[in-house]
């Protein structure tokens, strides 16, 4: 069976999920559990770091689609960072860059969340 793990940390009010290994039909429930835990804790601003992800299947992609509506309905979002070229190409092929913002690093994604929060507070 493929090895896949997640770890979650909090940075500037944003939850960062680090992915490691192979995300496929056998391991997708690990990512589902991470998203469910954050949602249950009321944490809807999420950055997913792909730096250590070697592979993603359609089942792995489906996890993102399964949670994005609930997260956005709660004024949150999922931003994606540090994808290797192989993983990005899969996301790109399926049109995910139209649905998700993709950044080079965590800092830029977190800054985008905080800019949005500041503009909401200014209104």
C-alpha positions in Angstrom: 0.0 0.0 0.0 1.2 3.5 -0.8 2.5 5.7 2.0 0.7 9.0 2.6 0.7 11.4 5.6 -0.5 14.8 6.5 0.5 17.2 9.2 -1.3 20.5 10.0 0.0 23.7 11.6 -1.4 27.1 12.2 0.3 30.2 10.8 -1.1 33.7 11.1 -4.7 32.4 11.5 -4.4 30.1 8.5 -4.3 26.3 8.7 -1.5 24.7 6.6 -1.8 21.0 5.7 1.5 19.5 4.5 1.0 16.4 2.2 3.7 13.7 1.9 3.8 10.6 -0.2 1.2 9.2 -2.6 -2.3 10.5 -2.5 -4.6 7.9 -4.2 -7.8 6.0 -3.6 -6.2 4.0 -0.8 -4.9 7.1 1.1 -7.5 9.7 0.3 -9.3 9.2 3.6 -6.3 10.6 5.4 -6.7 13.9 3.6 -10.5 13.8 4.1 -9.9 13.4 7.9 -7.6 16.4 7.9 -10.2 18.6 6.1 -13.0 17.3 8.3 -11.1 18.1 11.5 -10.4 21.6 10.4 -14.0 22.2 9.4 -15.2 20.8 12.7 -12.9 23.2 14.5 -14.3 26.2 12.4 -11.0 26.6 10.5 -11.9 27.5 6.9 -8.8 29.3 5.7 -6.6 26.5 4.5 -3.3 26.3 2.6 -2.3 22.9 1.3 1.4 22.4 0.8 2.4 19.9 -1.9 6.2 20.1 -1.5 6.5 16.5 -0.4 3.7 15.0 -2.4 5.1 12.6 -5.0 1.8 11.5 -6.7 -1.9 12.4 -6.8 -4.6 10.3 -8.4 -8.1 11.3 -9.5 -9.4 10.1 -6.1 -7.0 12.5 -4.4 -8.2 15.4 -6.6 -11.8 14.4 -5.7 -11.1 15.2 -2.0 -10.5 18.8 -2.9 -13.7 19.0 -4.8 -15.6 17.3 -2.0 -14.7 20.0 0.5 -14.3 23.3 -1.4 -18.0 24.2 -1.5 -18.5 23.8 2.3 -15.3 25.7 3.0 -16.3 28.6 0.6 -19.8 28.6 2.0 -18.2 29.4 5.4 -16.2 32.4 3.9 -13.0 30.3 3.6 -10.9 28.9 0.8 -8.3 26.4 0.0 -5.1 27.7 -1.5 -2.4 25.4 -3.0 1.3 25.8 -2.7 4.7 24.3 -3.7 3.5 21.8 -6.3 6.1 19.9 -8.3 5.7 20.0 -12.0 4.2 16.5 -12.3 1.5 17.2 -9.7 0.8 20.7 -11.2 0.4 19.3 -14.7 -2.4 16.9 -13.4 -4.2 19.9 -11.7 -3.7 22.0 -14.8 -5.0 19.3 -17.1 -8.3 19.2 -15.2 -8.7 22.9 -15.0 -8.0 23.3 -11.2 -6.1 26.6 -11.7 -9.4 28.1 -12.6 -11.0 26.9 -9.3 -8.1 27.3 -6.9 -5.3 29.9 -6.4 -1.9 28.3 -6.6 1.1 30.0 -5.1 4.9 29.3 -5.0 5.1 29.3 -1.2 3.1 29.3 2.0 4.0 32.9 2.8 2.3 34.3 -0.4 -0.8 32.2 0.2 -1.1 33.3 3.8 -0.5 36.9 2.8 -3.4 36.6 0.3 -5.7 35.4 3.1 -4.7 38.2 5.4 -5.1 40.8 2.7 -8.7 39.6 2.1 -9.4 39.7 5.8 -8.0 43.3 6.0 -10.2 44.4 3.0 -13.3 42.9 4.7 -12.5 44.7 7.9 -12.1 48.0 6.0 -15.6 47.8 4.5 
